[in-house]
C-alpha cells in the first residue's frame, strides 16, 4: 500500500474520480496549469485535459455559482476556493442556492458539488490566511461539512463527497498537508510517512460522510476534536498522563452523535477542542449536545479549548493556536475532585 501525504491523498481522490466518472470536473484559482497553490491538483490537467481540469477567474461567487448550474444539469464539479478565508464572496451562492436547491425543487434538482477549502493556521498566514469557518457552514441546512485529519480519511472522505448528491464543504487543514502537527512548533517537522494513517490505497474507497472515528481509547475523559487539533490532543494526553479518549469527528455535519454519547457516558467527562474562535464556534454546539444527552453521566463541567475571539494574529501565532499545554490544563481541570 502506498504511503501518501495529505496532498497526495487528495490528488489521488480527484484522480480516481476523474477517471471513474466523466461528469467529474475540477476547477478553481490556479488549479489547472499551476496545479494548485498547495499542489493538490498537480498533473491532473495534463492527464485529463483543459476541459475537465481548468483555471477559473478570481471570483469565488462565480466559481461556486457556475458549479451549481453545472451540477443541476448532471455534472459533479469539484471546485477549490484557494483559502477558506476567501469563501465569503460566495456565501450567497453556497447558502441560498447550493444548500437549498434540493428542497426548493422538491428533489427535481440537486447540487452535487464539492467545495474544497484549505483552512486553519499554524503557517504564519495571519488574519486572512488562517481562518477556520466551519461553524458557519454547520449552521446551514442542506450542507454537509467535512474536515479530515489524515491522508487515509482525506482520500476516502473526498471520494465520498464527490459521489454525494448534496453539496459538501470540504475543509483541509493546511498545516497537515505535509505531516501531522502536535502543536510543538519548535520541534522538527514529522513527515506523514512516519504515521500509520499515511498508508492509503491507490484505488477507489470511501469513508462515510456521517461518521466519527476513535483515535485513542481511554477511560477518564473524552476529547472531542477534529482537524489539526487531533494531534494536539494526542500530545496533550501523553504529556498530562491522563487516560483520555480522543474522538476525531471528521464529519461535522451530519454528526456522529452516537459515537460522542457513547464515549462521554463511558468516561463521564468531556473536553472539546477546536482551532476556531470560541464564541459561537462549533464547540458550543458540541457542548450543548453533550449536556442534553449525557447530563446525568457527567462528573465535571464540560471544558472548551479554542482559539481566542480575535482575528488570527500574525506576530502572536502560538499565543492564539490552542497548543497541547492549554489542552492538558483543561484535562487536569476536569479531573479535579
C-alpha positions as a printed NumPy array, in Angstrom:
array([[  0.   ,   0.   ,   0.   ],
       [  1.287,   3.446,  -0.935],
       [  2.414,   5.976,   1.658],
       [  0.926,   9.384,   0.903],
       [  0.92 ,  12.873,   2.311],
       [ -2.468,  14.517,   2.626],
       [ -1.728,  16.474,  -0.553],
       [ -1.052,  13.263,  -2.454],
       [ -4.121,  11.571,  -0.971],
       [ -6.401,  14.414,  -2.041],
       [ -4.861,  14.411,  -5.515],
       [ -5.341,  10.649,  -5.705],
       [ -9.026,  11.014,  -4.787],
       [ -9.609,  13.519,  -7.595],
       [ -7.571,  11.38 ,  -9.998],
       [ -9.678,   8.314,  -9.167],
       [-12.948,  10.17 ,  -9.655],
       [-11.887,  11.975, -12.848],
       [-11.02 ,   8.598, -14.353],
       [-14.077,   6.831, -12.957],
       [-16.79 ,   9.379, -13.795],
       [-16.741,  11.565, -16.929],
       [-19.12 ,  14.01 , -15.223],
       [-16.498,  14.965, -12.635],
       [-14.676,  18.226, -13.351],
       [-12.13 ,  20.115, -11.253],
       [-11.569,  23.851, -11.347],
       [-10.697,  26.934,  -9.32 ],
       [ -7.97 ,  29.532,  -8.967],
       [ -4.619,  28.175, -10.181],
       [ -5.711,  24.524, -10.004],
       [ -5.117,  23.788, -13.685],
       [ -1.747,  24.553, -15.251],
       [ -0.121,  25.515, -11.934],
       [ -1.501,  22.506, -10.05 ],
       [ -2.861,  24.493,  -7.13 ],
       [ -1.214,  26.724,  -4.582],
       [ -0.507,  23.651,  -2.423],
       [ -0.047,  21.341,  -5.456],
       [ -3.135,  19.243,  -4.677],
       [ -4.119,  19.155,  -8.362],
       [ -0.616,  18.902,  -9.83 ],
       [ -0.56 ,  16.9  , -13.069],
       [ -4.334,  16.461, -13.353],
       [ -4.784,  18.943, -16.206],
       [ -2.01 ,  17.282, -18.206],
       [ -3.687,  13.906, -17.686],
       [ -7.349,  14.839, -18.245],
       [ -7.204,  17.948, -20.408],
       [ -8.272,  21.56 , -20.102],
       [-11.986,  20.814, -20.4  ],
       [-12.01 ,  18.77 , -17.178],
       [ -9.324,  20.459, -15.05 ],
       [ -9.038,  24.183, -15.572],
       [ -8.349,  27.561, -14.027],
       [-11.076,  29.999, -13.032],
       [-11.077,  33.783, -12.627],
       [-10.52 ,  35.234,  -9.168],
       [-14.233,  35.226,  -8.388],
       [-15.376,  32.901,  -5.653],
       [-19.017,  33.754,  -6.305],
       [-18.521,  32.936,  -9.972],
       [-16.722,  29.67 ,  -9.226],
       [-19.429,  28.377,  -6.88 ],
       [-22.321,  29.821,  -8.878],
       [-21.184,  28.182, -12.106],
       [-20.642,  24.903, -10.245],
       [-24.251,  24.937,  -9.032],
       [-25.515,  25.403, -12.578],
       [-23.293,  22.616, -13.875],
       [-24.379,  20.31 , -11.051],
       [-28.068,  20.955, -11.719],
       [-27.521,  19.673, -15.267],
       [-25.688,  16.495, -14.291],
       [-22.025,  17.323, -13.734],
       [-20.155,  16.794, -10.453],
       [-17.897,  19.83 , -10.02 ],
       [-15.044,  19.783,  -7.529],
       [-14.114,  23.414,  -7.023],
       [-11.384,  24.954,  -4.925],
       [-11.578,  28.192,  -3.001],
       [ -7.877,  28.9  ,  -2.607],
       [ -8.155,  29.664,   1.133],
       [-11.23 ,  29.213,   3.321],
       [-10.84 ,  32.873,   4.292],
       [-11.982,  33.81 ,   0.782],
       [-15.295,  31.956,   0.675],
       [-17.3  ,  34.978,   1.87 ],
       [-17.994,  36.422,  -1.622],
       [-19.527,  33.04 ,  -2.482],
       [-21.625,  32.786,   0.67 ],
       [-24.884,  33.737,  -1.053],
       [-24.357,  31.064,  -3.715],
       [-23.472,  28.464,  -1.075],
       [-26.255,  29.274,   1.403],
       [-29.121,  30.496,  -0.771],
       [-28.589,  28.333,  -3.847],
       [-26.478,  25.178,  -3.326],
       [-27.875,  24.337,   0.116],
       [-31.492,  24.999,  -0.902],
       [-31.677,  23.543,  -4.414],
       [-32.878,  20.051,  -3.496],
       [-35.519,  21.43 ,  -1.102],
       [-36.85 ,  24.237,  -3.288],
       [-37.175,  21.937,  -6.33 ],
       [-38.777,  19.06 ,  -4.385],
       [-35.695,  16.979,  -5.324],
       [-36.121,  17.567,  -9.053],
       [-32.638,  19.107,  -8.941],
       [-29.656,  18.531,  -6.684],
       [-26.32 ,  20.274,  -6.235],
       [-23.685,  17.509,  -6.117],
       [-20.765,  19.898,  -5.747],
       [-17.68 ,  19.62 ,  -3.559],
       [-16.098,  22.863,  -2.4  ],
       [-12.518,  22.303,  -1.248],
       [-11.019,  24.917,   1.072],
       [ -7.636,  24.919,   2.853],
       [ -8.262,  26.189,   6.384],
       [ -6.652,  26.848,   9.746],
       [ -3.423,  28.363,  10.964],
       [ -0.021,  27.278,  12.09 ],
       [  1.687,  28.53 ,   8.926],
       [  2.145,  32.236,   9.817],
       [ -0.634,  33.193,   7.414],
       [ -2.083,  35.962,   9.565],
       [ -5.685,  37.061,   9.745],
       [ -6.639,  36.448,   6.095],
       [ -4.994,  33.052,   5.55 ],
       [ -5.671,  31.228,   8.824],
       [ -9.407,  31.207,   9.477],
       [-11.444,  28.151,  10.499],
       [-15.026,  28.987,   9.432],
       [-16.541,  25.515,   9.849],
       [-19.255,  26.638,  12.29 ],
       [-20.699,  28.987,   9.664],
       [-21.382,  26.033,   7.375],
       [-22.757,  23.655,  10.014],
       [-25.443,  26.265,  10.722],
       [-26.808,  25.952,   7.167],
       [-29.409,  23.272,   6.471],
       [-28.627,  21.355,   3.283],
       [-24.832,  21.489,   3.515],
       [-22.507,  18.716,   4.609],
       [-19.324,  19.841,   6.361],
       [-16.201,  17.674,   6.494],
       [-12.685,  18.176,   7.894],
       [-10.232,  15.247,   7.659],
       [ -7.16 ,  14.966,   9.875],
       [ -5.042,  12.443,   7.954],
       [ -4.329,  11.145,   4.428],
       [ -6.411,   7.953,   4.658],
       [ -9.532,   9.805,   5.773],
       [ -8.873,  12.683,   3.38 ],
       [ -8.974,  10.455,   0.308],
       [-11.933,   8.342,   1.431],
       [-13.96 ,  11.348,   2.518],
       [-13.212,  13.313,  -0.652],
       [-14.317,  10.451,  -2.881],
       [-17.491,  10.095,  -0.8  ],
       [-18.06 ,  13.848,  -1.079],
       [-17.713,  13.819,  -4.869],
       [-20.155,  10.913,  -5.126],
       [-22.662,  12.571,  -2.761],
       [-25.719,  14.299,  -4.237],
       [-25.593,  17.01 ,  -1.567],
       [-23.216,  19.988,  -1.592],
       [-20.199,  19.231,   0.591],
       [-17.931,  21.8  ,   2.217],
       [-14.574,  20.027,   2.348],
       [-12.182,  21.802,   4.701],
       [ -8.494,  20.844,   4.574],
       [ -6.226,  21.865,   7.495],
       [ -3.246,  23.153,   5.571],
       [ -0.849,  22.649,   8.49 ],
       [ -1.482,  18.901,   7.979],
       [ -0.808,  18.815,   4.239],
       [  2.743,  17.515,   4.643],
       [  2.709,  15.894,   8.066],
       [  0.912,  15.543,  11.413],
       [  1.381,  18.531,  13.729],
       [  1.082,  18.243,  17.502],
       [  1.331,  21.957,  18.269],
       [  5.024,  21.937,  19.2  ],
       [  6.158,  24.399,  16.534],
       [  9.696,  24.476,  17.9  ],
       [ 10.314,  20.791,  17.18 ],
       [ 11.319,  19.147,  13.879],
       [  8.543,  18.527,  11.361],
       [  7.271,  14.931,  11.345],
       [  6.557,  13.501,   7.859],
       [  3.382,  11.592,   7.073],
       [  5.477,   8.56 ,   6.122],
       [  6.113,   8.032,   9.861],
       [  2.379,   7.851,  10.635],
       [  0.16 ,   4.779,  10.061],
       [ -2.655,   6.902,   8.567],
       [ -0.377,   7.664,   5.598],
       [ -0.994,   4.133,   4.275],
       [ -3.53 ,   4.934,   1.576],
       [ -4.973,   2.529,  -1.045],
       [ -4.301,   3.689,  -4.598],
       [ -7.769,   2.853,  -5.919],
       [-11.343,   3.696,  -5.027],
       [-12.637,   3.557,  -1.452],
       [-14.883,   5.752,   0.662],
       [-15.208,   6.889,   4.251],
       [-18.878,   7.571,   5.171],
       [-19.756,  11.257,   5.462],
       [-21.529,  10.921,   8.815],
       [-19.033,   9.   ,  10.92 ],
       [-16.519,   9.873,  13.638],
       [-13.516,   7.705,  14.46 ],
       [-11.865,   6.651,  17.705],
       [ -8.256,   7.85 ,  17.65 ],
       [ -7.217,   6.933,  21.182],
       [ -9.218,   4.799,  23.643],
       [ -9.349,   5.978,  27.239],
       [-11.356,   5.742,  30.439],
       [-11.026,   9.083,  32.256],
       [-12.188,  11.841,  29.901],
       [-13.444,  12.278,  26.336],
       [-11.685,  14.701,  23.988],
       [-13.927,  15.776,  21.088],
       [-11.95 ,  17.351,  18.276],
       [-11.15 ,  17.408,  14.553],
       [ -8.549,  18.57 ,  12.044],
       [ -5.135,  19.619,  13.297],
       [ -6.327,  19.516,  16.892],
       [ -6.486,  15.7  ,  16.772],
       [ -2.697,  15.575,  17.028],
       [ -2.554,  18.383,  19.572],
       [ -4.961,  16.39 ,  21.753],
       [ -2.823,  13.266,  21.406],
       [  0.205,  15.232,  22.581],
       [ -1.755,  16.716,  25.494],
       [ -2.968,  13.284,  26.614],
       [  0.586,  11.917,  26.531],
       [  2.13 ,  14.861,  28.311],
       [ -0.538,  15.098,  31.014],
       [ -0.526,  11.312,  31.535],
       [ -4.322,  11.384,  31.668],
       [ -6.176,   8.415,  30.187],
       [ -8.099,  10.472,  27.617],
       [-10.276,   9.022,  24.885],
       [ -9.946,  11.018,  21.649],
       [-12.795,  11.151,  19.128],
       [-11.961,  12.632,  15.719],
       [-15.308,  13.937,  14.498],
       [-14.026,  14.36 ,  10.887],
       [-17.644,  14.852,   9.696],
       [-19.053,  17.896,  11.482],
       [-22.474,  17.73 ,   9.878],
       [-24.171,  15.306,   9.729],
       [-22.619,  14.476,  13.099],
       [-21.944,  11.035,  14.563],
       [-23.82 ,  11.779,  17.772],
       [-23.917,   8.124,  18.817],
       [-20.11 ,   7.939,  18.996],
       [-19.973,  11.112,  21.089],
       [-22.653,   9.998,  23.519],
       [-21.194,   6.516,  23.958],
       [-17.762,   7.916,  24.788],
       [-18.927,  10.616,  27.221],
       [-21.25 ,   8.222,  29.024],
       [-18.276,   5.894,  29.459],
       [-15.788,   8.494,  30.736],
       [-18.118,  10.944,  32.497],
       [-16.022,  13.94 ,  31.455],
       [-15.643,  15.946,  28.247],
       [-13.168,  18.442,  26.798],
       [-13.898,  19.995,  23.402],
       [-11.02 ,  21.348,  21.317],
       [-11.012,  23.352,  18.086],
       [ -8.835,  25.99 ,  16.496],
       [-11.643,  28.368,  15.514],
       [-12.683,  31.301,  17.667],
       [-14.569,  30.435,  20.845],
       [-17.851,  32.37 ,  20.728],
       [-20.454,  30.528,  18.618],
       [-17.765,  28.09 ,  17.5  ],
       [-18.748,  24.515,  16.718],
       [-17.614,  23.561,  20.209],
       [-20.637,  25.4  ,  21.619],
       [-22.96 ,  23.09 ,  19.679],
       [-20.992,  20.063,  20.835],
       [-21.2  ,  21.206,  24.448],
       [-24.964,  21.651,  24.147],
       [-25.379,  18.18 ,  22.659],
       [-23.249,  16.555,  25.352],
       [-25.221,  18.354,  28.066],
       [-28.547,  17.327,  26.525],
       [-27.657,  13.665,  26.016],
       [-25.158,  12.94 ,  28.805],
       [-26.109,  15.251,  31.69 ],
       [-26.655,  12.515,  34.276],
       [-23.334,  10.877,  33.385],
       [-21.164,  13.999,  33.687],
       [-18.803,  14.147,  36.668],
       [-17.478,  17.642,  35.872],
       [-18.401,  20.696,  33.787],
       [-17.632,  20.485,  30.063],
       [-14.455,  22.342,  29.082],
       [-13.711,  24.097,  25.782],
       [-10.227,  24.848,  24.46 ],
       [-10.33 ,  27.061,  21.376],
       [ -8.813,  29.961,  19.537],
       [ -9.405,  33.392,  21.02 ],
       [-12.128,  35.833,  19.974],
       [ -9.748,  37.91 ,  17.882],
       [ -8.528,  37.893,  14.285],
       [ -5.752,  35.335,  13.87 ],
       [ -2.613,  37.291,  14.846],
       [  0.448,  37.094,  12.646],
       [  3.033,  38.06 ,  15.273],
       [  1.432,  36.015,  18.092],
       [  0.641,  32.819,  16.183],
       [  1.371,  30.443,  19.051],
       [ -0.413,  32.528,  21.673],
       [ -3.583,  32.078,  19.603],
       [ -3.075,  28.474,  18.497],
       [ -4.612,  26.064,  21.065],
       [ -1.487,  24.083,  21.88 ],
       [ -1.004,  20.951,  23.984],
       [ -0.298,  22.926,  27.171],
       [ -3.73 ,  24.569,  27.069],
       [ -5.437,  21.252,  26.299],
       [ -3.523,  19.487,  29.088],
       [ -4.582,  22.205,  31.549],
       [ -8.234,  21.631,  30.619],
       [ -7.795,  17.878,  31.086],
       [ -6.408,  18.458,  34.582],
       [ -9.292,  20.79 ,  35.47 ],
       [-11.989,  18.265,  34.578],
       [-10.137,  15.587,  36.567],
       [-10.122,  17.652,  39.773],
       [-12.222,  16.072,  42.538]])
